[in-house]
């Protein structure tokens, strides 16, 4: 027999209240992986930690506001945060100006850019941050240390696959990844060069 409506309604409201209290934590997770505009592969990383109801709870507007606020504060306070790895000075300036608020025309003028070049810088910067956030989440799920993560984010996809298997023999890595032994050795060489270049 179905529960009376007032009981169901109370339970629904209690559940909604509980989820709302978790909203900030969930938004932070969504921010870290930039899920609202991520690829399916990137979304799957976060989906493991959030069920669909929790995912839908964060509405687009609140999510966007949260992302904007945190990108700006993080970029100003922690410019060396790995989520910003690969951003040029142009990217950083454009992001800071964008999240300070204002029309694109005025923002571009402040930086001495055309509107199109300003928007292009924002698109590029946002794309880089999205990829970095997904990579950091991936590194975290692999249990990498902070030092290892700093190396991991600088590697290509193949180099990352080799890096996390560095305790295995090159021949075994090649077999497991389905690539030639020469490609594995080349990846090892590039990893070593990037690590020494830190």
N, C-alpha and C positions, 0 to 999 in steps of 0.2 A: 504494500500500500504506500502511495506517495505521501511524503511529509506535507503538512499544511503549508500553505503559501507563506505565512508570516515566518515560519521556521526556516524555510528555504531562503527567504529574502534576507533574514538575519545572518545566515551562514554565508550568503553571497557577499553581504556588506563587510562581514568580518574578514573574509578572504581578500576582498578588494583592499581593505585597510592594511592588511598584512603585506600585500604586494606593493602597495604605495610606499610603505616604510622602507621597502627594499629598493625603491625606485632609483635613488641616488647611486647605490652600488651598481645596479644594473646599467645605468647610464654610463658609469665610469668604464665598465667592461665594454659597452658598445663603443664608447669613445676610443678606447685603446685599439680596437680592431676596425674602427670606422665602418661599422657594419651597414649603415644605411646606404652606402654607395660602394660596398665591397663586391668582389667577384664571388661566385658561388663557392669556390674553393676557400676563400677567406672567411665567408659566412659559416662554413662548416666547422671551422676551428672554434668559433664562439658558440655555435649551436650545441656543442658537446657540454657546454657549461650552463646554458640557459634553455629552459623548455619553451615551447612556442607561445604559451600564454604570457610568460614573463617577457619574451621578446616583443610581443605585440603591445605590451603595457606601455612601453616608452613611445609616446607619440612623436611624430616627426618634428614638430615645432620645438618641443622641449628638448629633444635630442640635439637638434641643430644648434640651439642656444647654448646648450651644455658644451658641445664640441667647440664652438667658437670661443667661448669664455676660456676654456682650458687650453686650447691651442695658443691663445695669446699670452696667458699668464705663464704657461710652461716655456714658451719661446723666449719670453723676457727674463724669467728667473733661472731657467735651466737650458741655455742655448746648446749645451753639449749633450743633452738628452739624445739617446740613440734614435728616437723616433724622428728626429730631424736630420739624421745622417744623409749626406748627399745634397742638402739644400745649399744653393749658392747665396751670396750676399743679396743678390737681386730677389731671389725667392723669399728670403727672410724679411726684407724690407717691405715687399708687397703684402706678405701675410700680416705683418704688424699693422700696416696702414689699413688693410681691409677690415681687420677685426676691431679697429678703433672706431669704425663706423663711418658712413658717408657715401655719397654717390661715386660711382666708378670714375666719372670724368674728373671730379675734384681730387680723388685719390691718386689717379694716374698723373695728374698735373703736379701734385706734391713731390712725386718721385722723378719727374722729368721724363715720363714715359707717355707713349700714345695709349689710348684706352685699350686697343687690341693687345698691345705688348704687355700691359698691366694684367689684363684678363688671362693672357697666355701664361704669365708667370704664376698666377694663382692656380690655374689648372695643373701646371707642372708640379708646383709645390704640394698641392693637395694629393696628387697621384703618388708622389714620392712618400708622403706621410702615410698614406693608406697601405702601401706595400711594406714600409718599415714596421708599421704597427702589427701587421699580419706576421711578419718575420719574427718580431720580438715575442709574439704570442706563441709562435711555433718553437722558438728557442726555449721559452719557459716550459712548454709541455715536454720538451726533450730533457729537461732538468739541467740545462747548461748553466755554468757559473756566469757571473757578470763579465769576467775576462773573456771567457769562451764566446759569450754572446756578442761582445764587441768585435770579435773576429768573424763570427758567423754572419753578421749582417752585411759584411763587406764581400761576401763570396757569391759566386753564381750558383744556380740551382745544382749543377753537377758537383761543384766544389763543396757545397754544403753536405751533399749525400756522402761524399768521400770523407769529409772532415769528421762527421759523427761516427764514422767507422774506422778512424785512424789507428785503432788497436788491432785491426784485422790485416791480413796479408793483402797486398795489392791484387794478386790473382783472385783471391776470394771476393774482394770488393767488386772487381770487374764482373765476375760471374753473377753475383747477387744483383748488381745493377743492370746487367744485360748490356754492358758496353765493352769496348776493346780495352786491353791492358794498357795500350799506349795512351788512351784518353785518361785513364786513371792516373798514370804516371805524370801526365801533363797537368792534371788537376792538382796533384800533390805538389808539383813544382810551383804552380801559381799560388797555392795556399801558403807555402813556405815564404815566397816572395812578399805576399801581402802581410803575413805575420811579422816578418822581419822589418817591414816598412812602417810598422805602427809608430 
